[in-house]
Amino acid sequence: MMDDTPSIPATHSSEPSRGLLDRFIRPRSIALVGATERSIWSVAAHDNLVRFGFAGRIIPVNPKGGTIHGLPAATSCAAAGESIDAALLMVPATALLDTIEDLRSAGVAGAVLLSSGFAEMGSAGAVQQAQLAQAARKVGIRLLGPNCLGFVNYIDSTPMWTTPLRRPTPGPTFALVSQSGALAAHLEQSAHQQSIGLTHIISTGNEADVDVADAIDYLAANSPARAIALFLETVRHPARFAKAVAYADSVGKPVIVLKVGSSEAAAQAAQAHTGSLVGNDRVFDALCRQLGMTRVRSLEELVITADLFARLGPVARPGLGLIAMSGGLGEIATDQAECEGTRIPPLASSTTSALRETLPAFATPNNPLDLTGAAMLEPDLITRAMEVTSRDPEVGLIAYVFDPPVKKDKLGFAERFMRAIGAGAKASAKPSLMLSATFSPVSSETRALAEDNGIIYSGGGLRHVLRAIGQLCRWSARRGRSNVPLAIVSRVNSQPGTEREVLNHLAAFGLDVIPGAVVGSADEAVAAARKIGGPVVLKIASPNILHKTEVGGVALKIVGDDAVRAAHDALRGRVAAARPDARIEGVIVSPMRTGGVELFVGTMRDSQFGAAIAVGLGGVFVEVLKDTSLRLLPVTEQDALEMLDELRGRAILDGFRGAPAVNRQAAAKAIVAIGNAALALAPNLVSLEVNPLLAWDDQIEALDGVTVWDGEREQA
Amino acid sequence: MMDDTPSIPATHSSEPSRGLLDRFIRPRSIALVGATERSIWSVAAHDNLVRFGFAGRIIPVNPKGGTIHGLPAATSCAAAGESIDAALLMVPATALLDTIEDLRSAGVAGAVLLSSGFAEMGSAGAVQQAQLAQAARKVGIRLLGPNCLGFVNYIDSTPMWTTPLRRPTPGPTFALVSQSGALAAHLEQSAHQQSIGLTHIISTGNEADVDVADAIDYLAANSPARAIALFLETVRHPARFAKAVAYADSVGKPVIVLKVGSSEAAAQAAQAHTGSLVGNDRVFDALCRQLGMTRVRSLEELVITADLFARLGPVARPGLGLIAMSGGLGEIATDQAECEGTRIPPLASSTTSALRETLPAFATPNNPLDLTGAAMLEPDLITRAMEVTSRDPEVGLIAYVFDPPVKKDKLGFAERFMRAIGAGAKASAKPSLMLSATFSPVSSETRALAEDNGIIYSGGGLRHVLRAIGQLCRWSARRGRSNVPLAIVSRVNSQPGTEREVLNHLAAFGLDVIPGAVVGSADEAVAAARKIGGPVVLKIASPNILHKTEVGGVALKIVGDDAVRAAHDALRGRVAAARPDARIEGVIVSPMRTGGVELFVGTMRDSQFGAAIAVGLGGVFVEVLKDTSLRLLPVTEQDALEMLDELRGRAILDGFRGAPAVNRQAAAKAIVAIGNAALALAPNLVSLEVNPLLAWDDQIEALDGVTVWDGEREQA
């Protein structure tokens, strides 16, 4: 069944749709619809265009005409008498439908809709928003918003943004997409404090039309951004979102995401804020892992990480060679690198001897490397240490810790060090960067000095940068393994319900399942048990009974004809007493298994993202520790192997209390099969649970299988 | 046994010793010994004193005399002809012993020793360092260093520091103690970027004499610091350290610590760097919990957290009321607060109705509270929202998110908002603060504007500040519970070795232990089993056999005379075959226990910090997950309750698979008893292990006990 695992290839949007967006984001003419000098939004939007040096035409539109922002105003877009590419709408909600018609007649490709008071306010607003989106779609106009601040295209000096913007920072590295306009402004400020430039900001607001998937797809195809930073409150169209992220990744533009909703309370707050459903956070985490999307946990981290991904690009090997002028910094770095999963490998003996020749006697050739105060007097040590360390076979990138002064007048002091670091970067056999010890502002002069010396510099400080390096290494290692999940494939019309039906369905997908004969009498039970030849298990077979143990419907370790006969009759009696209503199909006779490792594999259906699969270890691991790993379906064997490796109790798989180690490859195949078996039953399947999936060496066997279907309630 | 639990009261150093340090740290006259204009250290030290406006006498000392740094130089301290309080030693290592004698004759109280090349370089350097310390101690001179940068006393404008310092920041909040001089400089820079002032910096280097414990004790007694920030590589004198921290805490000066060594690799790096042993990091974590010391993980966090502790002081109640002008910020804050253990409680209905009266219609009265863009137009909303939210019964402190511009010329824009926030702070019924959304520099003008408006402001950004608030709330909640561990109390002369001896020793400390009769024959075994009356367990009793199961020395669930007799003889036979060398004292007959929750309690001896106790759940929890919590001994019942609560598998204690919930108070008493029993056996006890400690409701019973003693090797 593996060959036709359902999956969506990572293609991109249709060209025509992206072309329309491109005319909107790179307009030659912009209408400020509802322009007036009394509106701070209108004034800010116009000021931004002028200050950025927008090269196209700006057309204020106001029914009263006259002169606005020093320009002749048209009474409508149509009345402007020329083709208009983009419009910024600052008109009352009631006038919007008429405005759309006016935009159409001027050939507008896209419009920014600032107004709040739509879907985020409840169902009436949502209806209004949907009408507006439909009207725009009908006439081929893309809408950004409502409830957004617009977009900024720094590359073409085109801000369509309604709060005052800072002047662009040179050398933009990444693009920013944010569902919140206010947070986009905070992120822009944080980037500005680091002298980090952006290629674009797109604030998508309520996403009546253009959503984050569109924005990512557009930026992946049409921008010089080398990474895309995302602030997300919700994912409105998971499958399109996954496609866009996978496409961006495939063209070398990794996506870094800060998504709220990891806490219960945040999910509630988001509901109040945007009227959107915050998805199950663990499912989103699973999606990140599967798409190679890097998830961060704070605003600063989003900026620092996206910038570092953009500046460094993928690294060929994960080991970090770290050099500083202080031993203490090296120790902190070591702690933080370990905590973030970044490896600071010990150096090869060839490297340590080469370093010994280079370093003063009182320095120890280690990784991290402490150059001691000697480098203050002799900066050339830095160059040599970087060069030698970079040649170590285990080192994939080099980082030098240095805090240049922030103030321009103090920068002279730093020049000789940065020349030495730049020379080290050039001499280095691997990618290299310079990082500050603590989170520090980076002045434009410092940034320029770094670039002049060929230095990749991050002011994020040890903690943020080491975390970003760890993320970069993980992302680099899994590149090219894009697997877009979120497929719903239904190929089976039956709804397997009883244990045997479920096990047979699983067997059809290549899973080993425990043999079992359904018998109708004690004599048949005895015959079946003789055939098995060892201790047997008897279980009631009934489509109405989900939890067999609770009605006395299970008998374990039965040996010998008499015992089988007695157990059969007693079991039937207990079940008949407990559940006289249940339809009984007979009793299942199966071999009794002992030993091995019990796994739990279950699929679920997330209301937002669709089918997902959870894997855990049986017993207390699942029941007490909720120790499971999660992925969206379908999963690959590689995914399944990673899932097993994420389990806290994974040591159990390596052999425990005398059991042989579980063959992980075989277990992974079984997990893939269960996932595919569940997908084949979509869309009415709520869950398919195999518990236990018994693993003994390379034998992986389902001992029980349960399905829950739409409209079904669990019954004992 | 509880009444005489050993513990050291939180007293402080002797007054005379602290007085000497005070004369050193607040000198009226300073000798720069080895002063010369050719040394950058000498020049920097002198410049610092002049720029800070040191009010006392500066005496350059150089055998050649003459004029140095524009001052007449003395040829020796003695030759200066006046009493000298403090000396900065910049002389070759070989001349140091002679210098000490010169210092003595001038009445010097303390000296800073810059030189490196001592204990951090190996044993020869360590010997030299010890000789120097001994010489100084003999003549009553305190030594700071070697291998340090000195100290800065900002309060008395007294820098004895050998790299160029920035001018003091007004309004100092906390003191900094660092074993690394370079890191002290980085931390000072980070504080400076936030316009956070320090009261003192003390860099202790190799700690030949003055160590971090002295520094903490001094600052607790004699400085206006309201918190103490520590950078630690090692703790050289754990008991003195614990006393100093507890003393500082008791006088309202919480200690915030960044200690390296959480990674394996860091422990190795530290050894190369300072020649000091980095202790077991988990033991240090345990010490932090017991002392109420707050541990942080990065340099920025140390500065932000210490400053926030100093500015806010303890809070009476942990709930945070968070207000912002953006919903997205509230969502991020909620995620991060939950992740850091800070509570953002839902508001009482009285609060929400009061807010509804205050807020514009489109704002939702929640916590976090999104004032929306409306607060931009009407800053008074901020004041009212802070006031109303602060009255909520669940709210203990209020935080408002606002990013003032960094540049002076843009600050005008922020003034009206900060006036409104300040008014909110004044009207607030609870402590309040303003925090930036992202980590931002704080200019001196912004700091001044905040203070003028009565605003406590942190530029640490949501992530760092929320983490600091969480730490502050936890510290506030446990204040007054100081329990200085690290006692070694030996009151028992015997060395219990066999299972029965160990159990009897535990019973003497109040622990319930399983009854057991040691029998010498099958007949005696039968008699003992009859007395017990149910299923029994037989175990071999031998001082030489630690792991009984492995030699066939255990038989479980034996019922009936014949079975007991057979099991006894078979057991003796197996053991005799497996360990013919072992001295056999007989067979223990005990009742067979089933059900309940198995706990693991074991003590260990850390080479640096002394006796510690680990608690875990039995089975896979300890064996696979290493799920244990740790404390130094002695522990209180409160400590033990917290230990149980830290276990990942703690849900097991609340009743699992039909077992009743474990009475945690009873389990805590048992843990305390085991700890005390172990302490009573110090110092030769390596470990005392009770495994399992069986818990069933409020019956807590030790089923087995094993000791390991110095010089013993574990044997099967």
Interface residues (C-beta under 8 A of the other chain):
Chain A: S116 G117 M121 S178 Q179 S180 A182 L183 H186 L187 Q189 S190 Q193 F231 E233 L258 V260 G261 S262 S263 E264 A265 A266 Q268 A269 A270 A272 H273 T274 R297 S298 L299 E300 E301 V303 M325 S326 G327 G328 L329 G330 E331 I332 T334 D335 Q336 A337 E338 C339 I344 F362 T364 N366 P368 D370 T372 D403 V406 A437 T438 F439 S440 P441 G461 L462 R463 G619 V620 F621 E623 V624 L625 R648 G649 A651 I652 F656
Chain B: S116 G117 M121 Q179 S180 A182 L183 H186 L187 Q189 S190 Q193 F231 E233 L258 V260 G261 S262 S263 E264 A265 A266 Q268 A269 A270 A272 H273 T274 R297 S298 L299 E300 E301 V303 M325 S326 G327 G328 L329 G330 E331 I332 T334 D335 Q336 A337 E338 C339 I344 F362 T364 N366 P368 D370 T372 D403 V406 A437 T438 F439 S440 P441 G461 L462 R463 G619 V620 F621 E623 V624 L625 R648 G649 A651 I652 F656
